[in-house]
Amino acid sequence: TMKNPVPQAASLLLEKLLLLVHVRPLPAGSSGEPPAAAPGYYDTSCFKRGDLLEVPRTLFIHFGIYLGENRVAHLMPDILPAFTGDRRQIQQVVTNKRLILGVITKTASIRVDTVEDFAYGGSILVNHMDRLFEDQVLGSEEAARRAEKLVGATAYSLLWNNCEHFVTYCRYGARVSLHAERFCETVKMIIRDQRSVLASVLVGLASIVCLGLAPCTTLPTIFIPFFLWMAG
């Protein structure tokens, strides 16, 4: 017998919701500031200014542009730039609360962090996306300068202006998010299905049952009702 495609589609949609946010979830009960990798944990001698750095996670990928001297420019949802211009406060580690509020209010910052803080202990792929944009790769210095010019507060959209859009603009000259495109295809597939209402219910239940209601894991539960509003 053929398996019911709706639960599978709902599960895939939930996974894409998490992936698009590029969130770095903290364990329940943590203080809100995760331990960073020790300085020197990554060998930066193999990185060149203008490289596109990609950190794969279980359910998401985070992207940044290497600026040299152990510095990475990357886009992070963050509510704080909407309330203060104090760079010292903004430069502190983005907690889950700041990140979630940034997603909801569509605010973010393009910030510069050390490689350790950017990668957060994950493995780093260098220029892994170049194979998809072979004829569009800009010069390394041009990519780095574009990233540096954009540092500061910016608008945020899961579908139209996330960290992948930022790096593809810097390195390839066009704002593209392959993950956002795949997510939209998943949504279209569920909408076309006559049982899309059931799929939506399953997504909501899965987010509560599987992820719980702890502050560090409620992002999908908060995000789903606001999805259409935030996508604009």
N, C-alpha and C positions, 0 to 999 in steps of 0.2 A: 504494500500500500504506500501511497505517496505521503510524505510527511507534510504536516500543516505548515505552510510557509510563513504564516503570520507571526508566531512566536519567534521564529528565526529572524524575521525582519525587525521585530521589536528589539530583540537582543542586539542586532547590528546597529540599529539607530541609537540605542543607549550608549554603545561603545563609541560611536562617532561623536556623540554629544561631549563625552569626556575627552576624546582625542582633540577636538577642535579648541577646547579651552586651554590646552597645554598647561594644565594645573600641576603643581608640585604638592600633592597632598601630604599633610603632616599626620603622624600617628595620633590617635585619640589620647587626650590628656597631656599633650605636649605643651610647652610654654608658648608656642607660636613662632619661635625662631629655630629652624632646624640646624643641626650641626653641619658645618661646611667641611669639605675636604681640606686636608692640611695643605699649606702652600707648597708648591713643588710636586703635588700629586700627579700632575699632568706634565708631560714633556712638550713644552711649547716650541722647542727648537724646530719641530716639523711643521709648524704653522707659519704661514706667510700673511703679511698684511693684505686684507681684502678677501681672505679665504671665507667660504661659507661653512660654518660649523653646524652640525646636526646631531642632536642628542636623542636617540630613540629610547622610548619608554615602553612599558607594557601596553598602554592604551593611548599614548600620545607621543608627539615628537616636538621638541623645542628647537628653534633655529636662532642663529646669531651670526654677526660678521666680525671676524677677528681684526682688531685695529693695531696689533703689535704690542709689545711690552706687556704681555699677559692681560690684555684688555679685550673685552668682547662687547659689542653693541647689540642689544636685543630688545624686543618689544614685549612688555608685560602689562596685563590689565592691572590698574592700580587706582584706587579712589583718592589717594592722598594729594596728587597734583591739583585736584579740583579745589582743595582747601588751603594749600600753602605753596609758596615758592621756595621754601627753605630746602636747599639741596641736601643739607646734612640729614634732614628727616627723610626726605624722599629716597635717599641713597641707601637707607637701612634695608635689610632683607624684607621682601614683600611677603607678609603673612597671608594665610588663607583668607582672613577676614577682609583685608585690603584688596586682595585679588577678586574675591566674589563680588564685593561692592563695586569694584571697577568694571566687572563684566556686566552687572545689572545696570549701572549708570552709563555704560559705554565710554569710560575714560581709561586712559593708559599712559604709560610713559615709555619712551625709548631711552634706555639707560645703559650705562657702561659699568660692567662688573668684571671681576677677575674671572679667569677661565674656571677656577674652582667653584666659585659661586654660580656661574652660569650653568656648568655641567652638572653640578649637584651630585657628584659621585658616579654619573653615568658615563658610558663609553661615548667617544666623539668620532663622528664620521666627517671627513674633510672633503668639501666640494663634491659630495655624493650626488647632488642634483645636476651637476654639469653635463652628465650623459644625456639628460633630457632636454638641455638647452645648448647643445654644442655650438650652434651658429650664433648664439646671442650673448655669450660670455663677454662681459666688459673687462677692461683692464683692471688689475688688482688695486691699483691706486685710486682709480675712479670709483670702484665699489666701496673702498674704505672712506673716501671723501663724502660720498653720498650718505653713508651711514652716520658719519660725524655731523653732517649738516642737519640731520633729522633728530638728533638727540634732544630730548625734552618732552613735554606733555603732548599728547596726541589723542585723537578720537579712537575708539575701539569698536570693532564689530567682529563677531565670530566668523561671519561669512565674507566680509568685505575688507577688513583691515586687521588681520591678526599677525603673529610674528612671522609666518611664512610669506605673507604679502610683503612685509618689510624687507626680508632678505632677498626675495626674487627681484624686487625693484632695484635694490642696491647692486646686485651682481649681474642681473640679466636685463635690466631696464624695463621690466613689465611686472606689474603687481599680479601675481598668480598664487593661488592656494589649491594645490591638487587635493588636499584633504577636504577642503570646503566643497570642491566640485563633486567629490565622491559622496559627501554627506548629502548634498542636494539631490543627487541621483537616488540615494536611498530613500529620502523623503518622498520624491516623486513616485517611487515604486510602491511605497506604502499607501500614498494617496490614491493611486490607481486601483489598489486592491479594494474590493467591496467590503472587506472586513477591516478597514483602516481604523474604525472606531475601537474595535477590540484591540488592535495593535497599540493604539494610544494608551488604553487602559493598562495593558501589559507593561508598557514602558514605565508608567507611573508606579505601578506596583513593584516592578523589578528594582526601581531606584530606591524604594523604601526598604524592601525586604533584603536586597543584596547589599545595599550600601549603608543602611541604617540612618539615624538622624543625628549622629555626632556632628559638631560644628565643622569638622574637617572633611566630612563626606556628604554633606547635604547639597552640594552644588548642583547635581542633576535634578534633584527635587525642586530646587528653586528655579533652575533654568528652564525646565520644560514649559511651565505656564507662561513664561515671558518670551518664549522662543521667537514667535512671529514678530513681537514688538521690537526685540533687540536686533533682529536680522535686517531691519530697515536702515 
